[in-house]
Amino acid sequence: MKICLVTAFPPSRRGLNEYGFHIARELQRDPLLSLTILADELEQPAEELPDYDVVRCWRFDSILNPARLLKTIYDIRPNVVWFNLLFSTFGSKPMAAFSGLTQPALSRLSGHYTHVTLHHLIDNINLADSGVRFPRLYRAAGSAATRVLLMANSISVLLPVYRRTLIDKYRGENVHFRAHGILGGRPEPPDFSLRGNPEHRILAFGKWGTYKRLELLIEAFEQLSNHTPSVRLVIAGGNHPQTPGYIESVAESMKDNPRVEFTGYVAEEDIPRLFQSASVLVLPYSSATGASGVAHLACEFGVPIISAGIDDFREMAYDEGLAVDFYETGNAASLARQMQSLLHDEERQREMGEQNFSAALRMTMPQIIRQYLRSFDLQQRASALQPISRFRRIPSWVPSRSAIFRAAAPRWQSWM
């Protein structure tokens, strides 16, 4: 089977580049697959990762992406075109973002089986937190983009509530729920002796500045440290692309506090050490844009989680059996109480860590990818038996290629 994976891909640091890498790594291990990664162009020249066939054929914020991608896909002629998407994958400017999101429909119309893994829905995003200037217009465009994305052959979402929304509100068909999964294949059991020795390390990890902000966490940590002296706050990750300079300004304001540590960008090989020594991961968000990849990293290393009481995260914890303590969103005192309660209960820390590690074992990346490949294989077999079926679920208002050709035939004949 020949697969084209459309995704941001390292060394790019665009959204979902890490998830795209881990999808590609698992696909690359299958000797029966041929994988080509259709990736974003790099802003600065950098060496490509070895052993991957990467074609950098689209550019962030370019309205020409659909034409460039279609040409590349036509040249490769894959069996499956797989898109790994956020609504902002192709651009921060509305026209560029929307034009890119039409690509799955165009790929299907060109005759290729097309699948979309969609990491969030516009319906569930707090647009105020995202800094959107015209939220009503943005939401209307997002709704239109959602309907266009549903024109792909099939679509996967990472929370069951997203699937219900696509089916009930948008009348979507062939919509699947698949867990986000951990990014590893063989997670190692947590070593609890690394935690709280000699101090508890509270970890916050992400791209900071929009709906992921640090002011409330720092306020809660200062309240906690007044009662629990043997604690350290480790803030890992850099700025969100929309908020340049945010981390630097927060770090400057905390430069006189030796208990607060800023690591900056964390390379892939340094992530295990960062999580293995953490007593707890905190998600100090004001809203969410889907299942949390950081929470799944915590599960991989058996780390307890404390999170804002956001509906998406509550749903994620319930559906995947994660151990998460929730605090009142936006309430620093509530967060401080949750952290203090957990850090003073060693047995509870161990129970939560073991529960999260157990959940991780049920959703390793190889398991997740096998679900996708089984679905693609079934589709290939069905297509072999019914070669014209690939257009049957496109909405009736979209003309088929044969209808277009029949309508144009009289004009062609008149020219001859």
N, C-alpha and C positions, 0 to 999 in steps of 0.2 A: 504494500500500500504506500502510495506517495502522498505526503502531507505537506502543505504549506501552512506554517504557523505565523500569523500576523500579530506582532506584539512589539512593544518597546523591549530592548534587549541590551544587556551590558556589553560594553562599558557605558552605555547610556544610563542616565539616572532618572529618566522619565518614569511616570507612574506605571506600576505593575512590571517594571523591568525584572525585579527579583522573581516574581511569580512566573513570568515568561521564561526565565532561565531554568527554573526547576521543572516546568513542563517539558522544555526542550531536552533537559538532561535525561529525563525518564524515557522520552521518545527515542533519543539517541541510543539508548541501551538495547533497544529491540532490533535484532538483526533483520527482521522481516519488514522493517519500515525504512523508507527514504524520506528524510526530513530536510526541508529548506525553510529557513527563518527569514521572513520578510520584515525587516526591522527599520527603525527610525534612523535617519542620518544623524551623525554625531556633530555636535557644535564645535568640538576641537578634535583634531586627528588623534586617534588612539589605536593601539594594537588590538585586533579582534581576539576573542577567546579561541584557543586552539580546538581543532576537531569538530567545529560546527560550520555548516554551510550557511553563511549569512549573506543576504542580499539587502543592502540598505537602500530601499527604493521609495521611501516616503519621508516627508519632512514635517515636523511639528509646525502647525499654523499655516500650512500651505493648502490652498483650495484645489491644487492640481493632484492631490493624493489619489482620488479615485481613478483618474486616467493612468497614472503611473503604476498603481497596483494592478489594475486590469491588464495592462500590457505585460507585466512581469508574470502574473498568473497564467496568462495565455501562453507565454513562452515555455513555462514549466509544465503545464498541463497536469496538475495534481488530481488525485482521487478525492481528496478532502482539503478544503480551505477552512482553517480554524482560526477564529479571531478571539484574542484575549483583550477585553475592552473595559474601559471606563467611558463615561460620556465625554470626558476631556482628553481621551487618548490622543486624538489627532490635532488638538489645538485648544488654546484658551480663548481665541476669537470665535464668535458665534458661527460665522460662515464656514470657517475652516473646520471647526468641530463637527458641524452638521453635515458638511459634504463628506467628511471621512466616514461618518456613521451610515451613509448610504451604500458604502462599499459591500457589506454582506449581501444586500439585495441585488446589487449589480453582479456580484460574483455568482449568485444563484442563477440569475437570468442569463448569464453567459454559459450555463450548463454545468457548473461545478457544484458538487455537494458542499454545502456551507454550514458551519456550526459556529455559534457565538457563545463564549463564556462571558457573561455580563456581571460585573462585580457590584453594581449598585443600580438603584432606580431613582430617577428624578423625583418621583412621588414621595420618597422617603428621605430626601435630603433637606436639611434646614438651610435654605438659600441665604438667609441673613448671616449665618456663620461663615458661609462661603464667600462673602463679599460681593454678591451679585447686585448690580445697580437697579435692574428692572426685573424683579422676581416674577411678576405675572407673565410678562413676555417670555422670560427664560423658561418658565414652567410649561407654557403652551408649546414652545419649540421643543422642549424635552419630551412632551407627550407625543408630538409628531415624530420625533426621532425614534421613540420607543416603538411606534407602529411600523416604522421602516425597518427597524432591527428585527421585528417579528416576521419579516418576509424571508429571513434565512430559513433553510430547511429545518433547523432545530436550534434551540437555545437552552443554555444551562444558567441557573442562578444559584447563589450560595446560601440563601435563606428560604425556608418554606413559605414565609409570608410574601416574598417577592413572586414566587410561582403563583400563589393565589391571586395576587394583584394582576399579573399578566393574563391569567385565565379569566378572572371575573370582570375586570375593568376593560381590558384590551381585547378580550376574546382570542387570546393567543392559543396556538396549537403546537403540539410537540415541544412543550416547555418542561424541562426537567429540573429537579433540585439535586444538586451534588455538593457535598461538603467542601469547604475551602481546603481542608486537609492541612497537615503539617508539611513542612518543606523537606523533611528528611525521609529516608527509607528505613533505617534501622536505629531508632532512638535508643540511647543508653539510659538505664535507670538513674535517677538523680542521686547524687552523693550529698546527703544532708549535712555531713560534717563540714562542708565548705560554707555553710550558711550560719550567720550569726557568730562567726569566729574570725576576729574578735568582736565584730560589730555587724549589725543587720544592715544589709544593703537594699534600699528601696529603689527599684528600677523603673524609669519611664523612658520609652523608646518610640521614636517616630519622626515624622517631618512636621515641624512645629510652626505655628503662627496663625492658622485659620481656626477651625473648630477644635484643633489640638493646641491648647495653650497651657502655659506653665504657672501663671500667677496664682491660681487657686491651689495648685499642688504645693507651691512654695509656702504659701500662707499656712496650709494644713501641716506641712512638715515643720515649720517653726513652732506651731502649737504642740506637735508631737515631741519635738526634741527638748522641750521644757520639762517633760515628764520621763522621757526615755533617752538618756544621753548617749547610749551606744548604738547610734543609728547614723547612716550616711545616705544621702539622696544622690543617685547617679542618673543624670539626664543625658541620654544617648540619642544621636541623630542630629540632623541639620535643619536648615530652614525649608519650609514649604516654598515651592517656586513663586507663589503669589506674595510671599512675605519676606523678601530678602532683608537680612540684617536683624531679624527678630531674635534669634538665639544669641547673637553677639550682644545685643542690648540687655537681655536678661542676664547673661553671664557677667556683664560689667556691673550690673546692680548687685550681684551676689559675690563679687570678688573677695570680699572680706569675711565670707563665711566658709571656713575650711571643711564643713560637713556637706557642702554641695559641690558636686563634681560634674563637669561638662566634658564629654568625650568627643563631641563632634561626630562626623561621619564614621560609621563602623563598617569595616570591610567584612566580607562574607566569612573569612576564616577566623575572625575575632568574635563572632556572635556566640559560639558555644561558651567561651570563657566568661563572657558578659552575663549570660543567663544562668550558668551553673552556680555562680556565687551569689545570686540574688535571692533574698528571702521572700520577696513579693514583687509582682509587677503591678503597676498602677496605670489605669487608663483614665486620665483626667480630662475627658472630652466633654464638650457641650452638646454635641450631636454626633451622628455617625453616618458613614456613607457605605454601609454594608458590613459583612462579616469582617472581624478584625484579624488581619494577618499577624499582628503582634501578639494577640491572645493565643493564636495557634503556635507561635514560636514558644510562648511560655509553656504550653502543654507539652511540646516536644522535649523540654528540659525539666518537666515536672515542677513548675513554679506556680504557687498560689497566685490568684488574680483578684485585685480589687478594682471595680469599675463604676463609672457613673451609671445611674439607673436608667439607661437609655433603652427604649423598647427593642431595638434591633439586637442589642447585646443580651438582653434578657431572653429573647427568642433563641439566639445562638447558644446560650448556655443551656437552656432547657432541651433543645433538639439534639445537641451533641453531648450532653451529659458532662458539661464542664463544671468545675468547682470555682465559683465566682461569688465574692461578697460585693454587694452593691451599696453605694452611698447615694444620698440625695443629690441629684445633679445641681451643680453650682453652689453647694454648701460646703465650705472649707471645714467647718466644725464637724460635720457628719463624716467627711473623709478622714479627718484626724482621729476620730473615735474608732472608725473601722481599722485603721492602720495600727492603732495602739492595742486594740482588742486582739488582733491577729498576732502581732509581734510578741505579745505576752502569753501566747498559748502555743507552745511548741508542738503539742499533740495535734492541734488543729492545723498547723502549718504542714505537718507531715501528711495528714489525711487529705488535705486539699492537693498537695503536690502529687500524691499517689493517684488520686482520682483523675487529675489532669493528664498524668502520664498514661494511665489506662485508656483514657479517651484518645490520646495520641496514637496508641497502638492500633486503634480501630480505623484510623483515617490517615495512614501514611501516603505519601505521594505515589508510590507504585500502585497502591490499591485504587486511588482516585483515578489515575491515568488508565488503569485496566477497565474501569467503568466506561470511560470515553471510548476506548478502542473497541470494546464489545459493541457499543452502539454504532460506531462507524462501520464495523464489519457487517453487522446485520443490515445496515443500510446498503452497503455494497452488494450484498447477496440479493436484497429485494430489488435493487436497481437492475441487476442482471436478469431477473425474471420479468420485471415490468419497466422497461427502459424509458417509457414516457411518463412515469409517475412522479418524476422530480418536480413537475410544475403543478401538481394537483392541489397543493395547499396555498398557492399564491392567491391573494384576494381576487375576486372576480373582476374587479375594476382594472386590474393590471392586464393588458393584452399580452397574449402569448406571442412568441416569435413567429409561429406559423400564421397567426392572424395578421400580424404586421406585414408579412410577406405577401399574403393573399390580397391585402388592401393595396399594396404597392404594385402588384403584378400588372394591372392595366396600364399604368404609367410606363413601366419598363417596356411593355410590348409596343407602346406608341413610339418609344424612342428607337426601336429596332427597325 
